[in-house]
Amino acid sequence: MQDTLTGTVRDRLWIFTVFAGADDANLALGGVTTPSRMTPAEGAFCLGVPNLLMIRSGGRPPAERFGQYAQAFRPLRRVVWSIVGSGGRHDGDELSLVLPLAHEFENISGVFLDDFFVRPPQGGNVFTGALSPAELEALRPRLKLPDRTLEMWVTFYSRVLDATHPGHFTVDLALSEYLDRFDVVTLWTRGDERLKNLPEYVDRLAAACTTPRIVLGCDFWDFVNRAPVPIELMEYQCTLGLEWLRQGRIAGMIFLANTSMD
């Protein structure tokens, strides 16, 4: 789906956030011994981006603290809040926890489904969505507020498209059965040499779904190789992202995450 660039490039930039210190254990495996204490809001302000994704990780933050986080996000233009968190986890009907926030805070513009394609309990390489297409469709009426309709965002990893990857998997339904039920698909590629395949991944994802806008996910930290993404690869994906924004091939860029910035 083509997206006409309006406003500035900065208007299309986002930060992916989790609670402060959520990735300390993963970073420690890569030799980072100083714990991160940067909050989601601090991450956005440090980067100077106006938009934020708030993702629950391991059930944190607890629902009773949502309001505290939302208050800190008031200066931001757009906030998208997870209803499926890290690892594809969702504790029942998390949309019911986010809707009261969206009524109170006008800058909450959507909901996010992270790590959406999950491995079934019995294992194997056939993955399924954390929610079925029917369940996704049932969310739609609930996203309509009196003054706006919340968008649905989803995480999508490039390895789904990479049949040559030894850990590749298939999905139990055609990708379009899932992806065309979202407004925005965020594309993530591991922060190594695989980034050089970004043009192919964007083209193949665009062919796999017709409705959603595509937003490019950019990691600061390579969680598989447990090291920072090399500067030259970060520059490569940012240069491509800027070009694609101007061409309308993507609708934005996301930087991950506050937990690896300090």
C-alpha positions in Angstrom: 0.0 0.0 0.0 1.5 3.3 -1.1 1.7 6.0 1.6 2.0 9.6 0.7 4.5 11.4 2.9 3.0 14.4 4.6 4.6 16.6 7.3 8.2 15.9 8.1 10.3 12.7 8.2 10.5 13.2 12.0 6.7 12.9 12.1 7.1 9.3 10.9 9.7 8.2 13.4 8.9 5.9 16.4 10.6 4.3 19.3 9.7 0.7 20.5 9.8 0.6 24.3 9.4 -1.7 27.2 9.8 -1.1 30.9 13.2 0.2 32.1 15.7 -2.7 32.4 13.6 -5.3 30.7 16.5 -6.4 28.4 19.3 -6.3 31.0 19.7 -10.1 31.0 19.9 -10.3 27.2 22.4 -7.4 27.0 24.5 -9.0 29.8 24.9 -12.1 27.6 26.6 -9.7 25.1 28.9 -8.3 27.7 26.9 -5.2 28.8 27.3 -5.2 32.6 25.7 -1.8 33.4 22.0 -2.1 33.8 19.7 0.1 31.7 17.5 2.5 33.6 16.1 4.5 30.7 12.3 4.7 30.8 10.2 4.6 27.7 9.4 8.3 27.8 13.1 9.1 28.3 14.0 7.0 25.3 11.6 9.0 23.1 12.9 12.3 24.4 16.5 11.3 24.0 16.0 10.3 20.4 13.8 13.3 19.7 11.0 11.2 18.1 7.4 12.2 18.6 5.8 8.7 18.5 6.1 5.7 20.8 5.1 2.0 21.0 4.5 0.8 24.6 4.9 -3.0 24.8 4.3 -5.1 27.9 7.0 -7.6 28.6 6.5 -10.5 31.0 3.2 -8.9 32.1 5.0 -5.6 33.0 4.1 -2.9 33.6 1.1 -4.1 35.5 -2.3 -2.7 34.4 -2.5 -0.5 37.6 0.5 1.4 36.4 -0.7 2.1 32.9 -2.0 5.5 33.8 1.4 6.5 35.3 3.1 5.7 32.0 0.4 7.4 29.9 0.8 10.6 31.9 4.5 10.6 31.0 3.6 10.1 27.3 1.4 13.2 27.2 4.0 15.3 25.3 4.1 12.7 22.5 2.1 12.9 19.3 1.0 9.3 18.9 1.2 6.3 21.3 0.4 2.7 20.3 -0.1 0.3 23.3 0.3 -3.5 23.2 -2.6 -5.9 23.6 -0.3 -8.8 22.8 3.1 -8.3 24.4 6.7 -9.6 24.1 6.9 -13.3 23.2 3.3 -13.3 21.9 2.0 -13.2 25.5 -1.5 -11.8 26.3 -3.2 -12.2 29.6 -6.8 -12.6 28.4 -8.5 -9.6 27.0 -5.8 -6.9 27.2 -7.8 -4.6 25.0 -10.1 -4.1 27.9 -7.2 -2.7 29.9 -6.1 -0.3 27.1 -9.5 1.1 26.1 -10.0 3.2 29.2 -6.6 4.8 28.6 -7.5 5.6 25.0 -10.7 7.3 26.2 -8.7 9.4 28.6 -5.5 10.1 26.6 -6.2 11.4 23.1 -2.7 10.7 21.8 -3.3 6.9 22.1 -3.8 6.1 18.4 -3.6 2.3 18.2 -3.0 -1.1 19.7 0.0 -3.4 19.0 0.3 -7.1 18.7 4.0 -8.1 19.3 5.7 -11.4 18.4 2.4 -12.3 16.8 3.3 -15.5 15.0 4.0 -18.0 17.8 5.3 -21.6 17.9 2.5 -24.0 19.1 3.2 -25.9 22.4 3.9 -29.1 20.5 6.8 -27.4 18.7 7.7 -27.8 15.0 8.1 -25.2 12.3 4.5 -24.4 11.6 3.6 -21.2 13.5 0.2 -19.8 14.2 -1.1 -16.3 15.0 -1.4 -15.4 18.7 -5.0 -14.6 17.7 -7.0 -16.2 14.9 -8.2 -14.1 11.9 -11.8 -14.4 13.4 -10.5 -13.0 16.7 -8.7 -10.2 15.0 -11.9 -9.3 13.1 -13.9 -9.3 16.3 -11.6 -6.6 17.8 -12.5 -4.1 15.0 -15.8 -2.8 16.4 -14.2 -2.3 19.8 -11.5 0.0 18.4 -14.1 2.6 17.4 -14.1 5.4 19.9 -16.4 8.4 19.8 -13.7 10.7 18.3 -11.4 8.2 16.4 -10.8 4.6 15.5 -7.7 3.0 17.0 -5.3 1.3 14.5 -4.1 -2.3 14.8 -0.3 -2.8 14.5 1.6 -6.1 14.3 5.2 -7.4 14.5 6.4 -9.3 11.4 9.8 -10.9 11.2 11.6 -11.1 7.8 12.5 -14.8 8.6 8.9 -15.7 7.8 9.7 -14.8 4.2 13.2 -16.3 4.2 12.8 -19.9 3.0 16.6 -20.4 3.0 17.0 -19.7 6.7 17.5 -23.0 8.7 15.0 -21.9 11.3 12.3 -20.8 8.8 8.7 -21.6 9.5 5.4 -21.6 7.7 2.1 -20.2 8.9 -1.0 -22.3 9.1 -3.0 -20.0 6.9 -2.0 -17.7 4.0 -0.2 -14.6 5.4 -2.8 -12.3 3.9 -5.5 -14.0 6.0 -3.8 -12.5 9.0 -1.9 -9.4 7.7 -4.8 -7.8 5.8 -6.7 -7.5 9.1 -4.1 -5.0 10.4 -3.6 -1.3 9.6 0.2 -1.4 10.0 2.7 -4.2 9.7 6.1 -3.6 11.2 8.9 -5.4 9.5 11.9 -6.6 11.5 15.2 -8.1 10.3 17.9 -9.4 12.5 20.7 -6.9 12.9 23.4 -8.7 10.9 24.3 -9.3 7.2 20.6 -10.2 6.6 19.9 -6.5 6.6 21.3 -6.3 3.2 18.3 -8.2 1.9 15.9 -5.5 3.1 14.8 -4.4 -0.4 13.7 -8.0 -1.2 12.0 -8.3 2.2 10.0 -5.1 1.7 8.9 -6.2 -1.8 7.9 -9.6 -0.7 6.0 -8.3 2.3 4.2 -5.8 0.1 3.2 -8.7 -2.2 1.9 -10.8 0.8 -0.6 -8.2 2.0 -2.5 -5.5 0.2 -4.2 -3.4 3.0 -1.7 -2.5 5.7 1.0 0.2 5.6 4.5 -1.1 6.2 6.8 0.4 8.9 10.4 -0.5 9.0 11.8 -1.7 12.4 15.4 -0.9 13.2 17.2 -2.6 16.1 20.1 -0.9 17.9 21.1 -4.3 19.4 21.3 -7.6 17.7 19.7 -9.9 20.2 20.7 -13.1 18.4 24.4 -12.3 18.0 24.4 -10.4 21.3 26.2 -7.3 20.0 25.3 -3.8 18.9 24.2 -3.6 15.3 27.3 -2.5 13.3 27.3 1.2 12.4 27.5 0.5 8.7 24.4 -1.7 8.8 22.5 0.9 10.9 23.5 3.6 8.4 22.4 1.3 5.5 18.9 0.6 6.8 18.4 4.3 7.8 19.4 5.5 4.4 17.1 3.0 2.7 14.3 4.0 5.2 14.6 7.6 4.3 14.5 6.9 0.6 11.5 4.6 1.0 9.6 7.2 3.1 10.0 9.7 0.3 8.9 7.1 -2.2 5.9 6.0 -0.1 7.0 2.4 0.1 7.0 2.6 3.9 5.0 4.7 6.3 7.5 5.1 9.1 10.6 3.8 10.9 10.8 2.4 14.5 13.9 2.3 16.6 14.3 -0.4 19.3 14.7 0.2 22.1 15.0 2.4 25.2 16.6 -0.5 27.1 19.8 -0.5 24.9 20.2 3.3 24.7 21.9 4.1 28.0 
